[in-house]
Amino acid sequence: AADLPPVTEADPTAKALGYVEDATKSTNAKYKAGDDCTNCQFYTGGATGRGPCQLFPGKSVNAKGWCVSHTPKKA
Ligand code: SF4
């Protein structure tokens, strides 16, 4: 899973979900400071680099990325 091709912000799904590679650069009203893929329940990668997201099958998202479907991981 480490070598999944990276999703780009131009990807149609990424656009639909307001995905950004750098969460802190999000201008989406739903973005909350501190949220990123690493603390989202759909992310199954590590704390750095890139990893899989259940909403982007076959692609990798940035650990520090974000999209509107961000859902906090259960503790
Ligand atoms: Fe990142 Fe979660 Fe959005 Fe997937 S659903 S891109 S892990 S914020």
Backbone and ligand atoms as CSV (ligand in chain L), in Angstrom:
chain,resi,resn,atom,element,x,y,z
A,1,ALA,N,N,0.828,-1.212,0.000
A,1,ALA,CA,C,0.000,0.000,0.000
A,1,ALA,C,C,0.856,1.253,0.000
A,2,ALA,N,N,2.142,1.094,0.270
A,2,ALA,CA,C,3.017,2.261,0.367
A,2,ALA,C,C,3.209,2.930,-0.984
A,3,ASP,N,N,2.970,2.183,-2.047
A,3,ASP,CA,C,3.272,2.734,-3.364
A,3,ASP,C,C,2.034,3.067,-4.186
A,4,LEU,N,N,0.904,3.283,-3.521
A,4,LEU,CA,C,-0.285,3.717,-4.249
A,4,LEU,C,C,0.013,5.041,-4.933
A,5,PRO,N,N,-0.502,5.228,-6.156
A,5,PRO,CA,C,-0.270,6.514,-6.813
A,5,PRO,C,C,-0.945,7.646,-6.038
A,6,PRO,N,N,-0.286,8.783,-5.957
A,6,PRO,CA,C,-0.855,9.901,-5.208
A,6,PRO,C,C,-2.085,10.480,-5.887
A,7,VAL,N,N,-3.112,10.748,-5.100
A,7,VAL,CA,C,-4.255,11.469,-5.639
A,7,VAL,C,C,-3.804,12.924,-5.806
A,8,THR,N,N,-4.344,13.592,-6.801
A,8,THR,CA,C,-4.010,15.004,-6.969
A,8,THR,C,C,-5.243,15.844,-6.658
A,9,GLU,N,N,-5.010,17.103,-6.382
A,9,GLU,CA,C,-6.130,17.999,-6.072
A,9,GLU,C,C,-7.022,18.184,-7.303
A,10,ALA,N,N,-6.508,17.847,-8.481
A,10,ALA,CA,C,-7.284,17.978,-9.715
A,10,ALA,C,C,-8.173,16.759,-9.972
A,11,ASP,N,N,-7.967,15.688,-9.216
A,11,ASP,CA,C,-8.783,14.491,-9.354
A,11,ASP,C,C,-10.252,14.837,-9.091
A,12,PRO,N,N,-11.183,14.317,-9.905
A,12,PRO,CA,C,-12.597,14.686,-9.735
A,12,PRO,C,C,-13.136,14.413,-8.328
A,13,THR,N,N,-12.775,13.260,-7.763
A,13,THR,CA,C,-13.232,12.964,-6.400
A,13,THR,C,C,-12.615,13.937,-5.408
A,14,ALA,N,N,-11.325,14.224,-5.613
A,14,ALA,CA,C,-10.643,15.166,-4.729
A,14,ALA,C,C,-11.318,16.536,-4.783
A,15,LYS,N,N,-11.653,16.955,-5.990
A,15,LYS,CA,C,-12.322,18.251,-6.135
A,15,LYS,C,C,-13.669,18.240,-5.447
A,16,ALA,N,N,-14.417,17.154,-5.649
A,16,ALA,CA,C,-15.754,17.050,-5.060
A,16,ALA,C,C,-15.688,17.099,-3.542
A,17,LEU,N,N,-14.609,16.561,-2.991
A,17,LEU,CA,C,-14.487,16.496,-1.531
A,17,LEU,C,C,-13.637,17.635,-0.964
A,18,GLY,N,N,-13.207,18.531,-1.816
A,18,GLY,CA,C,-12.407,19.650,-1.330
A,18,GLY,C,C,-11.071,19.202,-0.745
A,19,TYR,N,N,-10.521,18.112,-1.337
A,19,TYR,CA,C,-9.262,17.586,-0.826
A,19,TYR,C,C,-8.106,18.549,-1.076
A,20,VAL,N,N,-7.284,18.729,-0.062
A,20,VAL,CA,C,-6.049,19.505,-0.214
A,20,VAL,C,C,-4.885,18.695,0.343
A,21,GLU,N,N,-3.730,18.857,-0.264
A,21,GLU,CA,C,-2.528,18.140,0.167
A,21,GLU,C,C,-2.024,18.654,1.512
A,22,ASP,N,N,-2.304,19.897,1.799
A,22,ASP,CA,C,-1.860,20.509,3.058
A,22,ASP,C,C,-3.104,21.041,3.768
A,23,ALA,N,N,-3.508,20.329,4.817
A,23,ALA,CA,C,-4.743,20.690,5.526
A,23,ALA,C,C,-4.762,22.162,5.943
A,24,THR,N,N,-3.591,22.664,6.345
A,24,THR,CA,C,-3.556,24.036,6.859
A,24,THR,C,C,-3.840,25.065,5.768
A,25,LYS,N,N,-3.811,24.613,4.503
A,25,LYS,CA,C,-4.081,25.533,3.391
A,25,LYS,C,C,-5.547,25.505,2.978
A,26,SER,N,N,-6.336,24.663,3.654
A,26,SER,CA,C,-7.748,24.564,3.272
A,26,SER,C,C,-8.465,25.877,3.539
A,27,THR,N,N,-9.313,26.254,2.586
A,27,THR,CA,C,-10.141,27.438,2.783
A,27,THR,C,C,-11.596,27.015,2.975
A,28,ASN,N,N,-11.812,25.695,3.151
A,28,ASN,CA,C,-13.170,25.182,3.299
A,28,ASN,C,C,-13.736,25.543,4.666
A,29,ALA,N,N,-15.005,25.944,4.687
A,29,ALA,CA,C,-15.642,26.361,5.940
A,29,ALA,C,C,-15.694,25.226,6.958
A,30,LYS,N,N,-15.648,23.986,6.471
A,30,LYS,CA,C,-15.739,22.844,7.391
A,30,LYS,C,C,-14.400,22.467,8.014
A,31,TYR,N,N,-13.334,23.047,7.515
A,31,TYR,CA,C,-12.017,22.702,8.058
A,31,TYR,C,C,-11.855,23.245,9.476
A,32,LYS,N,N,-11.396,22.366,10.358
A,32,LYS,CA,C,-11.093,22.773,11.725
A,32,LYS,C,C,-9.595,22.591,11.973
A,33,ALA,N,N,-8.976,23.606,12.543
A,33,ALA,CA,C,-7.535,23.550,12.800
A,33,ALA,C,C,-7.187,22.276,13.566
A,34,GLY,N,N,-6.148,21.628,13.119
A,34,GLY,CA,C,-5.704,20.409,13.781
A,34,GLY,C,C,-6.181,19.145,13.091
A,35,ASP,N,N,-7.228,19.269,12.284
A,35,ASP,CA,C,-7.714,18.096,11.557
A,35,ASP,C,C,-6.835,17.829,10.345
A,36,ASP,N,N,-6.468,16.590,10.160
A,36,ASP,CA,C,-5.829,16.172,8.915
A,36,ASP,C,C,-6.048,14.670,8.745
A,37,CYS,N,N,-5.514,14.114,7.673
A,37,CYS,CA,C,-5.789,12.703,7.393
A,37,CYS,C,C,-5.319,11.787,8.528
A,38,THR,N,N,-4.243,12.160,9.200
A,38,THR,CA,C,-3.726,11.256,10.236
A,38,THR,C,C,-4.710,11.055,11.375
A,39,ASN,N,N,-5.614,12.007,11.604
A,39,ASN,CA,C,-6.587,11.801,12.684
A,39,ASN,C,C,-8.007,11.598,12.142
A,40,CYS,N,N,-8.079,11.112,10.915
A,40,CYS,CA,C,-9.367,10.794,10.273
A,40,CYS,C,C,-9.551,9.277,10.254
A,41,GLN,N,N,-10.761,8.834,10.507
A,41,GLN,CA,C,-10.992,7.377,10.592
A,41,GLN,C,C,-10.892,6.662,9.245
A,42,PHE,N,N,-10.892,7.410,8.149
A,42,PHE,CA,C,-10.808,6.766,6.839
A,42,PHE,C,C,-9.367,6.559,6.381
A,43,TYR,N,N,-8.427,7.056,7.167
A,43,TYR,CA,C,-7.014,6.977,6.801
A,43,TYR,C,C,-6.352,5.788,7.491
A,44,THR,N,N,-5.600,5.007,6.722
A,44,THR,CA,C,-4.969,3.829,7.309
A,44,THR,C,C,-3.452,3.850,7.125
A,45,GLY,N,N,-2.912,5.020,6.865
A,45,GLY,CA,C,-1.473,5.128,6.677
A,45,GLY,C,C,-0.770,5.586,7.947
A,46,GLY,N,N,0.496,5.898,7.803
A,46,GLY,CA,C,1.302,6.334,8.928
A,46,GLY,C,C,1.183,7.824,9.179
A,47,ALA,N,N,1.980,8.292,10.140
A,47,ALA,CA,C,1.884,9.680,10.581
A,47,ALA,C,C,2.535,10.662,9.611
A,48,THR,N,N,3.407,10.146,8.740
A,48,THR,CA,C,4.073,11.027,7.786
A,48,THR,C,C,3.978,10.425,6.395
A,49,GLY,N,N,4.344,11.203,5.412
A,49,GLY,CA,C,4.311,10.709,4.038
A,49,GLY,C,C,2.890,10.579,3.521
A,50,ARG,N,N,2.619,9.465,2.841
A,50,ARG,CA,C,1.304,9.262,2.245
A,50,ARG,C,C,0.748,7.918,2.671
A,51,GLY,N,N,-0.546,7.756,2.546
A,51,GLY,CA,C,-1.159,6.487,2.897
A,51,GLY,C,C,-2.542,6.368,2.288
A,52,PRO,N,N,-3.149,5.191,2.454
A,52,PRO,CA,C,-4.467,4.949,1.859
A,52,PRO,C,C,-5.590,5.654,2.614
A,53,CYS,N,N,-6.610,6.045,1.873
A,53,CYS,CA,C,-7.856,6.577,2.443
A,53,CYS,C,C,-8.989,5.766,1.812
A,54,GLN,N,N,-9.937,5.348,2.633
A,54,GLN,CA,C,-11.039,4.524,2.117
A,54,GLN,C,C,-11.869,5.258,1.065
A,55,LEU,N,N,-11.827,6.574,1.062
A,55,LEU,CA,C,-12.630,7.329,0.100
A,55,LEU,C,C,-11.929,7.525,-1.240
A,56,PHE,N,N,-10.637,7.177,-1.276
A,56,PHE,CA,C,-9.865,7.287,-2.518
A,56,PHE,C,C,-9.232,5.936,-2.831
A,57,PRO,N,N,-10.048,4.942,-3.191
A,57,PRO,CA,C,-9.513,3.601,-3.431
A,57,PRO,C,C,-8.454,3.596,-4.526
A,58,GLY,N,N,-7.343,2.924,-4.234
A,58,GLY,CA,C,-6.283,2.794,-5.222
A,58,GLY,C,C,-5.359,3.979,-5.303
A,59,LYS,N,N,-5.594,4.985,-4.449
A,59,LYS,CA,C,-4.741,6.176,-4.464
A,59,LYS,C,C,-4.211,6.398,-3.044
A,60,SER,N,N,-3.208,7.242,-2.953
A,60,SER,CA,C,-2.731,7.615,-1.626
A,60,SER,C,C,-3.030,9.087,-1.382
A,61,VAL,N,N,-3.284,9.395,-0.128
A,61,VAL,CA,C,-3.496,10.794,0.262
A,61,VAL,C,C,-2.334,11.229,1.151
A,62,ASN,N,N,-2.175,12.511,1.286
A,62,ASN,CA,C,-1.103,13.043,2.122
A,62,ASN,C,C,-1.504,12.917,3.591
A,63,ALA,N,N,-0.586,12.436,4.414
A,63,ALA,CA,C,-0.869,12.320,5.854
A,63,ALA,C,C,-1.337,13.656,6.409
A,64,LYS,N,N,-0.800,14.725,5.864
A,64,LYS,CA,C,-1.144,16.068,6.334
A,64,LYS,C,C,-2.224,16.715,5.468
A,65,GLY,N,N,-2.898,15.893,4.647
A,65,GLY,CA,C,-3.972,16.404,3.814
A,65,GLY,C,C,-5.292,16.490,4.575
A,66,TRP,N,N,-6.333,16.846,3.838
A,66,TRP,CA,C,-7.659,16.998,4.460
A,66,TRP,C,C,-8.715,17.024,3.366
A,67,CYS,N,N,-9.938,16.605,3.717
A,67,CYS,CA,C,-11.088,16.808,2.835
A,67,CYS,C,C,-12.346,16.954,3.684
A,68,VAL,N,N,-13.465,17.321,3.047
A,68,VAL,CA,C,-14.692,17.607,3.806
A,68,VAL,C,C,-15.265,16.373,4.507
A,69,SER,N,N,-14.826,15.178,4.090
A,69,SER,CA,C,-15.341,13.971,4.742
A,69,SER,C,C,-14.551,13.603,5.996
A,70,HIS,N,N,-13.635,14.475,6.395
A,70,HIS,CA,C,-12.856,14.193,7.605
A,70,HIS,C,C,-13.781,13.815,8.751
A,71,THR,N,N,-13.486,12.666,9.363
A,71,THR,CA,C,-14.257,12.179,10.511
A,71,THR,C,C,-13.256,11.754,11.576
A,72,PRO,N,N,-13.308,12.365,12.749
A,72,PRO,CA,C,-12.288,12.050,13.759
A,72,PRO,C,C,-12.205,10.560,14.049
A,73,LYS,N,N,-10.991,10.064,14.153
A,73,LYS,CA,C,-10.749,8.684,14.553
A,73,LYS,C,C,-11.310,8.460,15.936
A,74,LYS,N,N,-11.858,7.290,16.164
A,74,LYS,CA,C,-12.293,6.943,17.519
A,74,LYS,C,C,-11.046,6.657,18.345
A,75,ALA,N,N,-11.069,7.116,19.580
A,75,ALA,CA,C,-9.896,6.966,20.446
A,75,ALA,C,C,-9.648,5.492,20.743
L,1,SF4,FE1,FE,-8.061,12.529,4.501
L,1,SF4,FE2,FE,-10.128,11.569,5.848
L,1,SF4,FE3,FE,-10.546,13.042,3.678
L,1,SF4,FE4,FE,-9.559,10.608,3.455
L,1,SF4,S1,S,-11.600,11.135,4.223
L,1,SF4,S2,S,-8.805,12.448,2.384
L,1,SF4,S3,S,-8.283,10.429,5.262
L,1,SF4,S4,S,-9.585,13.739,5.602
